[in-house]
């Protein structure tokens, strides 16, 4: 290992983290320009964890404990959610930096090593998930963190070290990295662990494999010791709930489109081209592993909202690292170096917008105008330093279907059973409006919480038949124990609720319908106790045996 390069990479990392930390913390809070619903969801999880709750055991979520634990740690230390999020990102970057520096120093040369380390750290501390929309958002931060770890883990098997492998150190990094992926978002572990295993076996790094397994088992043992063995069964149950959910089958494009659709074709062809270039240059193992990553890359992109192909930078770095001076025969009249330049150009074109957004997001955050910013979750306590654009918060918009019997155009849908797949009918026969909220989630939650308080329901645990039930973050209402901060299709927390709130214009009509139909299947009964133009409040009870009612717990 080149110690001079190691120290230079370390100095570069410290400087980069310090600069971004200064840019983001200087603002005095976290200011969002989009994805307020995701911020509410994250705040619900963080506040629950800061209060001592465990994901899966105390509330339902498919996200792993480490996706929010660093943020909850800083909230527990007395910081507001906004500063806690920013400090958590810095902490994650500091923890990942040594492994990123080490793998870059042992496998990459020159500017390529700096590009790798720099991009890994940017993934940790950026203020947008990527994509082509230049703005600020904390949405899907766990995807960025997971990609940063995946870059370090995958590069270790994709590129062999220049010197004799330090298999014990490599095994520790691999084991801890894969364990972290499993505890942040299981998608990444499931997708990449098999490829890492094939890489270790193909390279005959047996000691690395053994140490990686032991390191992973150690993490598993620590979590089991702290959370109990039931944690893993509860985690599995939450993952199965989401995998079989009919509320949100997928967060974006179809998997078939990501594998071969026109929007992803250029990057996918460049990946196949990189495989061919690597193998023609004599890098047979590297070419095999890159080929094996084709479907895992697509699967992770498919599982992530926005379908941002964050793998592109990693493959581009591998392409440049594996490049050789022209050797061998031409292909279609071009030399290997020319094909390499073509593939690199395609990668740059396919990934440029996302990379630029990540790089400039701290500057965008610093330059945001504060005049129209308001606290997202109220102006006191740990939520006082998380802000969002007021005009987006108060501009409540909805999509209303015009094919129902109450509209003059009802004849156009006369041959349909109900006019809409999301049409919801209550047990007493009342047909709820076919309306879907498109913005102003904050206004809706705050208005409902305020109305509940004014009508005598302060201190009660109220759950919504909708995607979000975070009323307790907006008023004097109790947190629903065992509830899901984001509804995926199970009645988690219903048995612990005092009342059920049925929105007349929900965030998701499909979620409302699915929730109420599941209640009917489980034998729950409802009695209306309060009604406003916004919602119907129901007193609920289980008319079945405790064994069946416990399914909702």
KOLSE-882843 format. One record per residue (C-alpha): residue in one letter; residue number from 0; x, y, z. Coordinates in steps of 0.05 Angstrom, whole numbers, plus 5000, padded with zeros to 4 digits. Layout:
BEGIN
A / NUM / X / Y / Z
...
***
This chain:
BEGIN
X / 0 / 5000 / 5000 / 5000
X / 1 / 5026 / 5069 / 4981
X / 2 / 5028 / 5106 / 5047
X / 3 / 5036 / 5173 / 5013
X / 4 / 4972 / 5161 / 4974
X / 5 / 4938 / 5136 / 5037
X / 6 / 4954 / 5200 / 5075
X / 7 / 4933 / 5244 / 5016
X / 8 / 4867 / 5207 / 5009
X / 9 / 4856 / 5216 / 5084
X / 10 / 4869 / 5290 / 5080
X / 11 / 4823 / 5296 / 5020
X / 12 / 4768 / 5260 / 5058
X / 13 / 4775 / 5303 / 5120
X / 14 / 4773 / 5366 / 5078
X / 15 / 4712 / 5343 / 5038
X / 16 / 4672 / 5323 / 5099
X / 17 / 4691 / 5387 / 5135
X / 18 / 4670 / 5431 / 5076
X / 19 / 4603 / 5396 / 5066
X / 20 / 4590 / 5396 / 5141
X / 21 / 4602 / 5471 / 5144
X / 22 / 4557 / 5484 / 5083
X / 23 / 4499 / 5443 / 5111
X / 24 / 4504 / 5462 / 5185
X / 25 / 4513 / 5536 / 5172
X / 26 / 4440 / 5543 / 5152
X / 27 / 4416 / 5531 / 5223
X / 28 / 4368 / 5476 / 5206
X / 29 / 4347 / 5429 / 5150
X / 30 / 4306 / 5462 / 5095
X / 31 / 4268 / 5418 / 5046
X / 32 / 4242 / 5434 / 4977
X / 33 / 4204 / 5370 / 4962
X / 34 / 4183 / 5301 / 4989
X / 35 / 4150 / 5328 / 5052
X / 36 / 4111 / 5263 / 5060
X / 37 / 4175 / 5223 / 5064
X / 38 / 4202 / 5273 / 5116
X / 39 / 4140 / 5262 / 5159
X / 40 / 4150 / 5187 / 5153
X / 41 / 4223 / 5192 / 5173
X / 42 / 4207 / 5239 / 5231
X / 43 / 4155 / 5189 / 5257
X / 44 / 4207 / 5133 / 5257
X / 45 / 4262 / 5176 / 5287
X / 46 / 4219 / 5202 / 5344
X / 47 / 4195 / 5132 / 5360
X / 48 / 4267 / 5105 / 5362
X / 49 / 4291 / 5164 / 5403
X / 50 / 4235 / 5146 / 5453
X / 51 / 4264 / 5076 / 5459
X / 52 / 4222 / 5038 / 5408
X / 53 / 4253 / 4986 / 5361
X / 54 / 4233 / 4979 / 5288
X / 55 / 4197 / 4913 / 5274
X / 56 / 4187 / 4899 / 5348
X / 57 / 4150 / 4963 / 5367
X / 58 / 4128 / 4989 / 5299
X / 59 / 4123 / 4961 / 5229
X / 60 / 4173 / 4981 / 5175
X / 61 / 4213 / 4945 / 5121
X / 62 / 4272 / 4991 / 5134
X / 63 / 4328 / 4965 / 5178
X / 64 / 4346 / 4994 / 5246
X / 65 / 4409 / 5028 / 5220
X / 66 / 4369 / 5069 / 5169
X / 67 / 4347 / 5116 / 5224
X / 68 / 4389 / 5097 / 5286
X / 69 / 4443 / 5150 / 5273
X / 70 / 4390 / 5204 / 5268
X / 71 / 4353 / 5179 / 5330
X / 72 / 4419 / 5179 / 5368
X / 73 / 4429 / 5254 / 5357
X / 74 / 4356 / 5269 / 5374
X / 75 / 4366 / 5230 / 5439
X / 76 / 4427 / 5273 / 5452
X / 77 / 4383 / 5335 / 5449
X / 78 / 4388 / 5358 / 5376
X / 79 / 4328 / 5374 / 5333
X / 80 / 4311 / 5327 / 5276
X / 81 / 4340 / 5375 / 5224
X / 82 / 4408 / 5380 / 5257
X / 83 / 4405 / 5306 / 5277
X / 84 / 4397 / 5286 / 5204
X / 85 / 4455 / 5329 / 5182
X / 86 / 4500 / 5305 / 5238
X / 87 / 4480 / 5232 / 5225
X / 88 / 4502 / 5239 / 5152
X / 89 / 4569 / 5267 / 5175
X / 90 / 4576 / 5209 / 5224
X / 91 / 4561 / 5158 / 5170
X / 92 / 4613 / 5190 / 5124
X / 93 / 4665 / 5189 / 5179
X / 94 / 4651 / 5115 / 5193
X / 95 / 4654 / 5094 / 5120
X / 96 / 4713 / 5138 / 5101
X / 97 / 4769 / 5092 / 5128
X / 98 / 4743 / 5032 / 5089
X / 99 / 4734 / 5073 / 5026
X / 100 / 4804 / 5102 / 5032
X / 101 / 4835 / 5034 / 5044
X / 102 / 4801 / 5000 / 4985
X / 103 / 4818 / 5058 / 4939
X / 104 / 4891 / 5061 / 4961
X / 105 / 4901 / 4987 / 4950
X / 106 / 4864 / 4980 / 4883
X / 107 / 4862 / 5047 / 4847
X / 108 / 4913 / 5096 / 4822
X / 109 / 4917 / 5172 / 4817
X / 110 / 4855 / 5213 / 4807
X / 111 / 4813 / 5150 / 4802
X / 112 / 4824 / 5136 / 4876
X / 113 / 4802 / 5207 / 4894
X / 114 / 4741 / 5201 / 4849
X / 115 / 4720 / 5137 / 4884
X / 116 / 4730 / 5162 / 4955
X / 117 / 4699 / 5229 / 4939
X / 118 / 4636 / 5199 / 4908
X / 119 / 4627 / 5150 / 4965
X / 120 / 4629 / 5208 / 5015
X / 121 / 4582 / 5249 / 4972
X / 122 / 4532 / 5192 / 4974
X / 123 / 4536 / 5196 / 5050
X / 124 / 4527 / 5270 / 5058
X / 125 / 4487 / 5295 / 4998
X / 126 / 4419 / 5327 / 5008
X / 127 / 4381 / 5295 / 4951
X / 128 / 4373 / 5222 / 4930
X / 129 / 4398 / 5236 / 4859
X / 130 / 4353 / 5239 / 4798
X / 131 / 4347 / 5298 / 4751
X / 132 / 4309 / 5347 / 4796
X / 133 / 4356 / 5399 / 4825
X / 134 / 4330 / 5412 / 4894
X / 135 / 4337 / 5391 / 4967
X / 136 / 4305 / 5330 / 4999
X / 137 / 4320 / 5280 / 5054
X / 138 / 4278 / 5227 / 5020
X / 139 / 4311 / 5159 / 5012
X / 140 / 4375 / 5178 / 5049
X / 141 / 4382 / 5104 / 5067
X / 142 / 4389 / 5088 / 4993
X / 143 / 4448 / 5135 / 4988
X / 144 / 4480 / 5106 / 5050
X / 145 / 4470 / 5036 / 5024
X / 146 / 4500 / 5053 / 4956
X / 147 / 4561 / 5083 / 4991
X / 148 / 4572 / 5018 / 5030
X / 149 / 4558 / 4976 / 4968
X / 150 / 4612 / 5014 / 4929
X / 151 / 4664 / 4996 / 4982
X / 152 / 4641 / 4924 / 4987
X / 153 / 4636 / 4911 / 4912
X / 154 / 4701 / 4945 / 4893
X / 155 / 4738 / 4898 / 4940
X / 156 / 4719 / 4838 / 4898
X / 157 / 4714 / 4872 / 4830
X / 158 / 4786 / 4897 / 4830
X / 159 / 4843 / 4856 / 4859
X / 160 / 4893 / 4894 / 4902
X / 161 / 4960 / 4911 / 4871
X / 162 / 4998 / 4876 / 4927
X / 163 / 4984 / 4812 / 4965
X / 164 / 4912 / 4816 / 4992
X / 165 / 4906 / 4833 / 5066
X / 166 / 4852 / 4781 / 5073
X / 167 / 4836 / 4791 / 5147
X / 168 / 4825 / 4866 / 5138
X / 169 / 4786 / 4855 / 5074
X / 170 / 4743 / 4803 / 5108
X / 171 / 4726 / 4850 / 5166
X / 172 / 4706 / 4906 / 5118
X / 173 / 4664 / 4858 / 5076
X / 174 / 4630 / 4826 / 5136
X / 175 / 4614 / 4892 / 5170
X / 176 / 4593 / 4924 / 5104
X / 177 / 4544 / 4869 / 5085
X / 178 / 4516 / 4867 / 5155
X / 179 / 4505 / 4942 / 5152
X / 180 / 4468 / 4934 / 5086
X / 181 / 4423 / 4882 / 5117
X / 182 / 4408 / 4929 / 5175
X / 183 / 4396 / 4990 / 5131
X / 184 / 4357 / 4962 / 5072
X / 185 / 4354 / 4887 / 5060
X / 186 / 4347 / 4897 / 4985
X / 187 / 4421 / 4913 / 4978
X / 188 / 4444 / 4853 / 5019
X / 189 / 4400 / 4804 / 4980
X / 190 / 4423 / 4833 / 4913
X / 191 / 4498 / 4839 / 4925
X / 192 / 4517 / 4786 / 4976
X / 193 / 4514 / 4728 / 4926
X / 194 / 4560 / 4765 / 4877
X / 195 / 4609 / 4780 / 4933
X / 196 / 4608 / 4706 / 4951
X / 197 / 4622 / 4685 / 4879
X / 198 / 4678 / 4736 / 4876
X / 199 / 4712 / 4709 / 4938
X / 200 / 4706 / 4637 / 4915
X / 201 / 4730 / 4653 / 4845
X / 202 / 4791 / 4689 / 4871
X / 203 / 4802 / 4635 / 4924
X / 204 / 4804 / 4686 / 4980
X / 205 / 4783 / 4634 / 5031
X / 206 / 4809 / 4671 / 5092
X / 207 / 4773 / 4734 / 5070
X / 208 / 4709 / 4693 / 5064
X / 209 / 4717 / 4662 / 5133
X / 210 / 4732 / 4729 / 5167
X / 211 / 4673 / 4762 / 5130
X / 212 / 4625 / 4708 / 5154
X / 213 / 4651 / 4714 / 5226
X / 214 / 4646 / 4790 / 5225
X / 215 / 4575 / 4786 / 5199
X / 216 / 4556 / 4734 / 5252
X / 217 / 4586 / 4779 / 5305
X / 218 / 4542 / 4837 / 5284
X / 219 / 4482 / 4790 / 5284
X / 220 / 4500 / 4766 / 5354
X / 221 / 4506 / 4837 / 5381
X / 222 / 4438 / 4857 / 5352
X / 223 / 4407 / 4794 / 5380
X / 224 / 4437 / 4808 / 5448
X / 225 / 4410 / 4879 / 5449
X / 226 / 4343 / 4870 / 5415
X / 227 / 4328 / 4797 / 5428
X / 228 / 4320 / 4738 / 5380
X / 229 / 4249 / 4759 / 5363
X / 230 / 4278 / 4819 / 5326
X / 231 / 4298 / 4777 / 5266
X / 232 / 4230 / 4743 / 5260
X / 233 / 4195 / 4810 / 5265
X / 234 / 4242 / 4839 / 5212
X / 235 / 4227 / 4780 / 5166
X / 236 / 4152 / 4789 / 5178
X / 237 / 4156 / 4863 / 5158
X / 238 / 4195 / 4846 / 5095
X / 239 / 4145 / 4793 / 5075
X / 240 / 4088 / 4842 / 5087
X / 241 / 4118 / 4892 / 5038
X / 242 / 4137 / 4838 / 4988
X / 243 / 4065 / 4813 / 4985
X / 244 / 4032 / 4882 / 4992
X / 245 / 3978 / 4902 / 4942
X / 246 / 3981 / 4974 / 4965
X / 247 / 4048 / 4989 / 4932
X / 248 / 4070 / 4933 / 4885
X / 249 / 4130 / 4973 / 4861
X / 250 / 4157 / 5043 / 4873
X / 251 / 4169 / 5060 / 4800
X / 252 / 4181 / 5027 / 4733
X / 253 / 4170 / 4953 / 4719
X / 254 / 4231 / 4908 / 4728
X / 255 / 4227 / 4887 / 4655
X / 256 / 4233 / 4960 / 4634
X / 257 / 4294 / 4970 / 4678
X / 258 / 4326 / 4907 / 4650
X / 259 / 4314 / 4925 / 4577
X / 260 / 4270 / 4987 / 4569
X / 261 / 4291 / 5046 / 4527
X / 262 / 4302 / 5093 / 4587
X / 263 / 4356 / 5047 / 4614
X / 264 / 4382 / 5016 / 4550
X / 265 / 4444 / 5060 / 4541
X / 266 / 4471 / 5046 / 4611
X / 267 / 4455 / 4972 / 4606
X / 268 / 4490 / 4965 / 4539
X / 269 / 4550 / 5003 / 4567
X / 270 / 4552 / 4953 / 4625
X / 271 / 4552 / 4894 / 4576
X / 272 / 4605 / 4930 / 4536
X / 273 / 4648 / 4937 / 4598
X / 274 / 4642 / 4862 / 4610
X / 275 / 4666 / 4848 / 4539
X / 276 / 4722 / 4899 / 4544
X / 277 / 4746 / 4871 / 4611
X / 278 / 4747 / 4799 / 4586
X / 279 / 4782 / 4817 / 4521
X / 280 / 4835 / 4852 / 4564
X / 281 / 4846 / 4788 / 4603
X / 282 / 4806 / 4808 / 4664
X / 283 / 4763 / 4745 / 4663
X / 284 / 4741 / 4746 / 4736
X / 285 / 4725 / 4820 / 4735
X / 286 / 4684 / 4811 / 4671
X / 287 / 4646 / 4753 / 4702
X / 288 / 4629 / 4792 / 4765
X / 289 / 4606 / 4853 / 4726
X / 290 / 4561 / 4808 / 4684
X / 291 / 4533 / 4776 / 4747
X / 292 / 4517 / 4846 / 4774
X / 293 / 4471 / 4862 / 4715
X / 294 / 4408 / 4835 / 4748
X / 295 / 4426 / 4855 / 4820
X / 296 / 4438 / 4927 / 4796
X / 297 / 4371 / 4926 / 4760
X / 298 / 4335 / 4896 / 4820
X / 299 / 4362 / 4950 / 4868
X / 300 / 4343 / 5005 / 4819
X / 301 / 4274 / 4973 / 4812
X / 302 / 4265 / 4972 / 4888
X / 303 / 4284 / 5046 / 4896
X / 304 / 4234 / 5102 / 4883
X / 305 / 4257 / 5143 / 4824
X / 306 / 4295 / 5084 / 4794
X / 307 / 4361 / 5122 / 4797
X / 308 / 4418 / 5077 / 4769
X / 309 / 4470 / 5096 / 4821
X / 310 / 4514 / 5036 / 4800
X / 311 / 4538 / 5074 / 4738
X / 312 / 4595 / 5112 / 4773
X / 313 / 4622 / 5047 / 4804
X / 314 / 4624 / 5011 / 4737
X / 315 / 4655 / 5072 / 4703
X / 316 / 4711 / 5071 / 4755
X / 317 / 4721 / 4997 / 4743
X / 318 / 4723 / 5008 / 4668
X / 319 / 4778 / 5059 / 4674
X / 320 / 4816 / 5018 / 4726
X / 321 / 4816 / 4956 / 4681
X / 322 / 4836 / 4993 / 4618
X / 323 / 4900 / 4971 / 4584
X / 324 / 4941 / 4998 / 4527
X / 325 / 4915 / 4972 / 4460
X / 326 / 4928 / 4898 / 4455
X / 327 / 4896 / 4846 / 4412
X / 328 / 4851 / 4853 / 4351
X / 329 / 4802 / 4907 / 4331
X / 330 / 4728 / 4897 / 4339
X / 331 / 4683 / 4926 / 4285
X / 332 / 4743 / 4967 / 4263
X / 333 / 4756 / 4999 / 4330
X / 334 / 4813 / 4988 / 4379
X / 335 / 4799 / 4968 / 4451
X / 336 / 4816 / 5037 / 4476
X / 337 / 4765 / 5068 / 4429
X / 338 / 4711 / 5021 / 4454
X / 339 / 4731 / 5039 / 4525
X / 340 / 4722 / 5113 / 4510
X / 341 / 4654 / 5100 / 4479
X / 342 / 4630 / 5060 / 4539
X / 343 / 4657 / 5114 / 4586
X / 344 / 4621 / 5168 / 4546
X / 345 / 4555 / 5130 / 4551
X / 346 / 4563 / 5123 / 4626
X / 347 / 4578 / 5197 / 4634
X / 348 / 4517 / 5215 / 4594
X / 349 / 4471 / 5167 / 4631
X / 350 / 4494 / 5186 / 4701
X / 351 / 4514 / 5259 / 4696
X / 352 / 4448 / 5290 / 4719
X / 353 / 4445 / 5247 / 4782
X / 354 / 4518 / 5259 / 4800
X / 355 / 4511 / 5334 / 4790
X / 356 / 4450 / 5337 / 4835
X / 357 / 4485 / 5300 / 4890
X / 358 / 4547 / 5343 / 4885
X / 359 / 4512 / 5411 / 4886
X / 360 / 4457 / 5394 / 4936
X / 361 / 4494 / 5423 / 4997
X / 362 / 4503 / 5488 / 4958
X / 363 / 4430 / 5487 / 4937
X / 364 / 4411 / 5479 / 5010
X / 365 / 4456 / 5537 / 5031
X / 366 / 4425 / 5582 / 4977
X / 367 / 4352 / 5566 / 4993
X / 368 / 4311 / 5628 / 5010
X / 369 / 4283 / 5625 / 5081
X / 370 / 4226 / 5676 / 5073
X / 371 / 4175 / 5623 / 5053
X / 372 / 4201 / 5567 / 5099
X / 373 / 4160 / 5542 / 5158
X / 374 / 4170 / 5486 / 5208
X / 375 / 4145 / 5421 / 5177
X / 376 / 4122 / 5388 / 5242
X / 377 / 4110 / 5447 / 5289
X / 378 / 4153 / 5500 / 5320
X / 379 / 4175 / 5470 / 5386
X / 380 / 4217 / 5413 / 5413
X / 381 / 4258 / 5366 / 5368
X / 382 / 4217 / 5384 / 5306
X / 383 / 4232 / 5459 / 5308
X / 384 / 4292 / 5457 / 5260
X / 385 / 4261 / 5417 / 5203
X / 386 / 4231 / 5465 / 5152
X / 387 / 4193 / 5461 / 5086
X / 388 / 4167 / 5508 / 5034
X / 389 / 4103 / 5541 / 5061
X / 390 / 4070 / 5546 / 4993
X / 391 / 4079 / 5471 / 4982
X / 392 / 4054 / 5456 / 5052
X / 393 / 3990 / 5497 / 5047
X / 394 / 3973 / 5484 / 4974
X / 395 / 3926 / 5426 / 4986
X / 396 / 3907 / 5394 / 4920
X / 397 / 3866 / 5333 / 4902
X / 398 / 3846 / 5290 / 4843
X / 399 / 3772 / 5276 / 4842
X / 400 / 3741 / 5224 / 4795
X / 401 / 3684 / 5250 / 4751
X / 402 / 3654 / 5183 / 4734
X / 403 / 3614 / 5172 / 4797
X / 404 / 3538 / 5175 / 4802
X / 405 / 3541 / 5245 / 4832
X / 406 / 3569 / 5274 / 4767
X / 407 / 3533 / 5288 / 4701
X / 408 / 3584 / 5246 / 4664
X / 409 / 3565 / 5184 / 4703
X / 410 / 3534 / 5154 / 4640
X / 411 / 3603 / 5146 / 4610
X / 412 / 3617 / 5093 / 4663
X / 413 / 3548 / 5062 / 4666
X / 414 / 3574 / 4993 / 4649
X / 415 / 3626 / 4994 / 4705
X / 416 / 3613 / 4963 / 4772
X / 417 / 3635 / 5023 / 4814
X / 418 / 3669 / 5072 / 4768
X / 419 / 3737 / 5064 / 4800
X / 420 / 3782 / 5010 / 4828
X / 421 / 3794 / 5052 / 4889
X / 422 / 3720 / 5066 / 4905
X / 423 / 3709 / 5051 / 4978
X / 424 / 3643 / 5028 / 5009
X / 425 / 3632 / 5028 / 5084
X / 426 / 3596 / 4970 / 5118
X / 427 / 3532 / 5011 / 5122
X / 428 / 3533 / 5020 / 5047
X / 429 / 3559 / 5092 / 5045
X / 430 / 3603 / 5104 / 4984
X / 431 / 3663 / 5148 / 5001
X / 432 / 3685 / 5202 / 4953
X / 433 / 3734 / 5179 / 4899
X / 434 / 3786 / 5232 / 4917
X / 435 / 3861 / 5229 / 4924
X / 436 / 3904 / 5282 / 4959
X / 437 / 3961 / 5306 / 4915
X / 438 / 3995 / 5357 / 4960
X / 439 / 3990 / 5393 / 5025
X / 440 / 4000 / 5331 / 5068
X / 441 / 4025 / 5375 / 5125
X / 442 / 3963 / 5419 / 5123
X / 443 / 3917 / 5359 / 5122
X / 444 / 3951 / 5324 / 5181
X / 445 / 3955 / 5389 / 5222
X / 446 / 3882 / 5406 / 5208
X / 447 / 3858 / 5337 / 5227
X / 448 / 3900 / 5337 / 5291
X / 449 / 3874 / 5406 / 5310
X / 450 / 3802 / 5386 / 5297
X / 451 / 3810 / 5323 / 5339
X / 452 / 3838 / 5363 / 5397
X / 453 / 3782 / 5415 / 5394
X / 454 / 3729 / 5361 / 5394
X / 455 / 3753 / 5326 / 5457
X / 456 / 3800 / 5273 / 5430
X / 457 / 3865 / 5301 / 5458
X / 458 / 3909 / 5247 / 5486
X / 459 / 3876 / 5192 / 5445
X / 460 / 3912 / 5145 / 5398
X / 461 / 3883 / 5156 / 5329
X / 462 / 3901 / 5115 / 5268
X / 463 / 3884 / 5132 / 5196
X / 464 / 3859 / 5086 / 5141
X / 465 / 3912 / 5116 / 5096
X / 466 / 3987 / 5117 / 5082
X / 467 / 4005 / 5165 / 5139
X / 468 / 3978 / 5166 / 5211
X / 469 / 4027 / 5216 / 5242
X / 470 / 3974 / 5259 / 5277
X / 471 / 4013 / 5253 / 5342
X / 472 / 4070 / 5294 / 5312
X / 473 / 4022 / 5353 / 5300
X / 474 / 3982 / 5357 / 5364
X / 475 / 3966 / 5331 / 5433
X / 476 / 3949 / 5261 / 5410
X / 477 / 3979 / 5196 / 5433
X / 478 / 4029 / 5156 / 5391
X / 479 / 3996 / 5092 / 5365
X / 480 / 4036 / 5035 / 5393
X / 481 / 4059 / 4983 / 5342
X / 482 / 4033 / 5025 / 5284
X / 483 / 4067 / 5030 / 5217
X / 484 / 4094 / 5101 / 5203
X / 485 / 4080 / 5084 / 5130
X / 486 / 4023 / 5036 / 5113
X / 487 / 4043 / 4976 / 5071
X / 488 / 3983 / 4931 / 5079
X / 489 / 3978 / 4903 / 5150
X / 490 / 3934 / 4928 / 5207
X / 491 / 3994 / 4940 / 5251
X / 492 / 3974 / 4981 / 5312
X / 493 / 3899 / 4978 / 5301
X / 494 / 3889 / 4938 / 5365
X / 495 / 3926 / 4992 / 5404
X / 496 / 3885 / 5049 / 5373
X / 497 / 3829 / 5086 / 5409
X / 498 / 3797 / 5109 / 5344
X / 499 / 3802 / 5100 / 5269
X / 500 / 3802 / 5161 / 5224
X / 501 / 3776 / 5151 / 5154
X / 502 / 3797 / 5209 / 5109
X / 503 / 3746 / 5230 / 5057
X / 504 / 3803 / 5250 / 5011
X / 505 / 3862 / 5205 / 5029
X / 506 / 3934 / 5207 / 5007
X / 507 / 3922 / 5139 / 4976
X / 508 / 3852 / 5115 / 4958
X / 509 / 3880 / 5046 / 4946
X / 510 / 3909 / 5044 / 5016
X / 511 / 3843 / 5067 / 5047
X / 512 / 3804 / 5014 / 5009
X / 513 / 3854 / 4959 / 5026
X / 514 / 3856 / 4979 / 5099
X / 515 / 3780 / 4978 / 5108
X / 516 / 3772 / 4913 / 5069
X / 517 / 3826 / 4880 / 5112
X / 518 / 3788 / 4904 / 5174
X / 519 / 3725 / 4871 / 5149
X / 520 / 3761 / 4806 / 5134
X / 521 / 3791 / 4806 / 5205
X / 522 / 3722 / 4818 / 5236
X / 523 / 3730 / 4889 / 5261
X / 524 / 3668 / 4932 / 5270
X / 525 / 3662 / 5008 / 5267
X / 526 / 3615 / 5059 / 5297
X / 527 / 3616 / 5131 / 5275
X / 528 / 3628 / 5180 / 5332
X / 529 / 3648 / 5244 / 5295
X / 530 / 3646 / 5271 / 5224
X / 531 / 3676 / 5332 / 5190
X / 532 / 3685 / 5352 / 5117
X / 533 / 3755 / 5322 / 5124
X / 534 / 3743 / 5255 / 5156
X / 535 / 3698 / 5205 / 5192
X / 536 / 3721 / 5183 / 5261
X / 537 / 3703 / 5113 / 5281
X / 538 / 3702 / 5076 / 5347
X / 539 / 3728 / 5007 / 5332
X / 540 / 3724 / 4938 / 5363
X / 541 / 3743 / 4868 / 5346
X / 542 / 3684 / 4820 / 5342
X / 543 / 3728 / 4759 / 5333
X / 544 / 3770 / 4717 / 5379
X / 545 / 3832 / 4748 / 5410
X / 546 / 3873 / 4700 / 5368
X / 547 / 3848 / 4731 / 5303
X / 548 / 3848 / 4801 / 5331
X / 549 / 3922 / 4793 / 5348
X / 550 / 3936 / 4790 / 5274
X / 551 / 3932 / 4865 / 5273
X / 552 / 3983 / 4873 / 5327
***
